Amino acid sequence: MEKSALQKARASYQPKLPKALQGAVKIAEGAPTQSVDNQEDIKKLFPNTYGMPLIEFVQGNEIPAKAINVGIILSGGQAPGGHNVISGLFDEVKKLNPNNRLYGFLMGPGGLVDHKYIEITADFLNDYRNTGGFDMIGSGRTKLETTEQFEKGLEIIRKLDINAIVIIGGDDSNTNACVLAEYYAAKNYGVQVIGCPKTIDGDLKNDQIETSFGFDTATKTYSELIGNIERDCNSARKYWHFVKLMGRSASHIALECALQTQPNICIISEEVEAKDLTLNNIIENIAAAVAYRAEQGQNFGVVLIPEGLIEFVPAIGRLIQELNDLLAAHGADYKDLDKDAQREYIMAHLSAENKATFETLPESVGRQLSLDRDPHGNVQVSLIETEKLISEMVDAKLASWAKQGKYKGQFAPQHHFFGYEGRCAAPSNFDADYCYALGTSAALLIASGKTGYMAIVKNTTANAENWKAGGVPITMMMNMERRNGEMKPVIRKALVELDGKPFKTFAAQRDEWAKNTCYIYPGPIQYWGPSEVCDQPTKTLELEQK
Ligand code: FBP
C-alpha cells in the first residue's frame, strides 16, 4: 500500500496507554448493576448476563496469560479510530500469549454469518496503525438477530477455535452483541462476546461511557471545514451557507461544531421537540436573523442543521412513527408499487392528522420519509435534503416579508452536507489513544472470562496516562423501546440534554452569534505539537466532565 509522508510519520505514533493498563493488571469488581429502566423485562430477557458488576482494571497481577483466539467485527458506519481498537486488541492478545490468534470477519456482522474472514497478522496490521477508515476488514450493517445467524456464526467460531467475538459498533450493534452474548451463554457454548462503543454521532454515551470513539475526530474535521466556510463567507460577504451535519437523530455533532466555530445559527433537534416548535417557527427564527443581518449590511451567514431535525419537529415525528408502523406491517404490498402509487397508498392509510402533515411537505421529502428503513428500522435521515428544504422555506418567508416591506436584502444560499468527509479521517491523538485503550480493555475482559460487557475508558479529560479502563455490562444500559412496531430491548440512545452544560453554554451565546460575526476558525487536526493544540478532547466532553 503506497503511503503519504503524513501516513508514514503517523504510522510510528505510539498511542498513550493509561497507567493501569501498562503492566500487569487485575480486576476490581463493583456492586451488581441493573438496567436503566424496565428492569423486570430486561432481567427476564437476559437471565445469564443481567446484573453483572462494573469492572475496573487496576495495577496488579491477576489476569492469567491465557491462550485465546479472538474474532473481531466492525459494524455500522465508519468512525476514526477503528483500526486502533484492533491494534490495541491485537497487541494485548499477543502479549497474553504469542500463540493467540486474531481473526477479522469481513464487511461487518455478515462476515461471521457467511464465514468470510482473514487472520490479522503483525505485518498486515502495521499498515493500518493510527489510520482512519475501516478498510482493514470492512464494515457492514447486517443485523445479527436470528438464531440461525448465531448458529451459523458458531460453526466458524468452532472451526477457528475462537473463544470470543468483539463487536465494534453503535447502540444498535452493541444491543445485538448483548443478545448474542446472552444466547451463547444460555446455550453454554463457552463463547464470549464483548462490545466496543463506536459512532461519530456521539449518541452512545451514559454514566459509564463518556464518549463513543470517532466523535472527536469527526467533529474536529467538520469544524475545520465549517471554519473554512465561515472565513470564505466573511471574505466574499454574499452567501448564506446551510450546512447539514451527520449525527442521525442526535444533534451532538451539530452542537459540538457550533461550540467550536460559533456560526450564526445552529438548530438543535432536541430543543425543537422539547419546545414543540413547528417547521414554520424554525424558518421564522432563521429568517429573522437573516433580516437583522441584512439591515447591518451583512448579507451572509452560516446555519448548522442536524441531519435528524425533520424527525424532531413534533408533527413530522408523529407522521414518521405512523409511517414506520405502516411500512413494517404492509411492507410486501407496498414495495412493488411505483412512486406515485406508493404516495397514494400512504395517503390512503394514514390517519387524518398525519395525512395533513404529509401533504404540507414537499413531495421529495415525503418520498424520502417513505423509503425503506435501514436494517435497524431507522429512517435514513442522511438521504433527506433538509438543508435545501430549510433554505427554500427561508427564501419564501423573506420574499413574503419583502412584499410587506419588512425585509430588504440579498439572500443567496449555498448548501453542504458534511458526513462522509469526517468518518474516515486519520484519528486525532485523542481517538488514537482512546481506541487503543478500548482494544486493550476488550482483550483483558476476554482474558478475565467476561461476556456481555462493553469495553470502557473513563476520566478522559485527564492526561491519557490517568484514564481509567474497564468494562460495563451491556444490560445495564438497556431499556424497552418500540422498534418496527414491536417492543424490544435496546441500549438507550443519548440525545442532547437541554439542561446539560454543552447546550447551556451554546444557548447563552447564540443570540450574540446570530447578530454579529463571531466566527472561530479551528483549522486542521494537529498530530504533533503542544499538548493544548494536539491532545485536547471535544468541548462537549470537557463541559460534560469538568
Ligand atoms: P453509525 O450509527 O453506524 O455509527 O453510523 C453513523 C452515520 O454516519 C450517521 O451519522 C448517518 O446517518 C449514517 O451513519 C449514514 O449511514 P450510511 O453509512 O449507511 O450511509
Residues whose N, C-alpha, C, O or C-beta is under 5 A from the ligand:
A	BS01	FBP	S75 G76 G77 G170 K198 T199 I200 D201 M246 G247 R248 S382
